[in-house]
Amino acid sequence: MPCRRSLRRKALFNRLRRHENPQTNRAIESYLAIARKHGLDPSQMANRFVTTRPFVTSNIIGATTMEQLKLAVTSVDVKWTGELEKEIDAAHLDQPNPAP
């Protein structure tokens, strides 16, 4: 299910069709399942993933609400494990480019 912001962008620009396909849904479900399995908020997992990349010098976050900001800021406290990395790598290999 797309977020409200995506729905607003779609109504304004109608450019999100490439994101509405079975591959993107499968990729989203894979990442959500990984987050659930590890007891993580998906946005925290995504932010922590970015900050664990050795080539990233700055993680640019965007938040509309205070709750979103708190989740983004506290993502640095997420314990990044080898198991988590392996599962995310596998999900990526399964759907490397779901919305070309």
C-alpha positions in Angstrom: 0.0 0.0 0.0 1.6 3.3 -1.0 2.0 6.0 1.6 -0.2 9.1 1.6 2.6 11.3 0.3 3.0 9.0 -2.7 -0.7 9.1 -3.3 -0.6 12.9 -3.3 2.3 12.9 -5.7 0.5 10.5 -8.0 -2.5 12.7 -8.1 -0.4 15.7 -8.9 2.0 14.3 -11.4 0.8 10.7 -12.3 4.4 9.6 -12.5 4.4 6.7 -10.1 3.2 4.0 -12.5 6.6 2.4 -12.7 6.4 1.8 -8.9 3.1 0.0 -9.1 3.9 -3.4 -10.3 4.3 -6.9 -8.8 8.1 -6.6 -8.5 7.9 -3.5 -6.3 5.2 -5.1 -4.2 7.3 -8.2 -3.7 10.4 -6.1 -2.9 8.5 -4.0 -0.4 7.0 -7.1 1.3 10.5 -8.7 1.6 11.9 -5.6 3.3 8.9 -5.2 5.6 9.2 -8.9 6.6 12.9 -8.5 7.4 12.1 -5.4 9.5 9.3 -7.3 11.4 11.5 -10.3 12.0 14.1 -8.1 13.6 11.6 -6.0 15.5 12.5 -2.8 13.6 10.5 0.0 12.2 11.1 -0.2 8.4 12.2 3.4 8.2 14.7 2.9 11.0 16.1 -0.2 9.2 16.4 1.8 5.9 18.2 4.7 7.6 20.5 2.4 9.5 21.3 0.5 6.3 22.4 3.8 4.7 24.6 4.8 7.6 26.3 1.4 7.6 27.5 1.9 4.0 31.2 2.8 4.1 30.9 5.2 1.1 28.1 7.3 2.7 29.4 10.4 4.5 26.0 11.8 5.3 22.5 10.3 5.6 20.0 12.9 4.5 16.7 12.3 6.2 13.3 13.8 5.6 10.6 13.9 8.2 7.1 15.5 8.1 6.2 14.6 11.7 8.0 14.6 15.0 7.5 10.8 15.2 9.2 10.4 11.8 12.1 12.6 13.0 12.5 10.5 16.2 12.6 7.3 14.2 15.2 8.7 11.8 17.4 10.1 14.6 17.2 6.9 16.7 18.1 4.7 13.8 21.8 5.1 14.8 20.9 2.9 17.9 19.7 0.0 15.7 22.1 -2.9 16.1 23.3 -3.9 12.7 24.1 -7.6 12.5 25.6 -9.9 10.0 22.3 -11.8 9.8 20.4 -8.6 9.0 22.9 -7.6 6.4 22.6 -11.1 4.8 18.8 -11.0 4.7 18.8 -7.5 3.1 21.4 -8.6 0.5 19.2 -11.7 -0.3 16.1 -9.5 -0.7 18.1 -7.2 -3.0 19.4 -10.1 -5.1 15.8 -11.4 -5.5 14.6 -8.0 -6.7 17.6 -5.9 -7.7 15.7 -3.3 -9.7 12.0 -3.6 -9.1 11.0 -0.3 -10.7 13.2 0.3 -13.7 
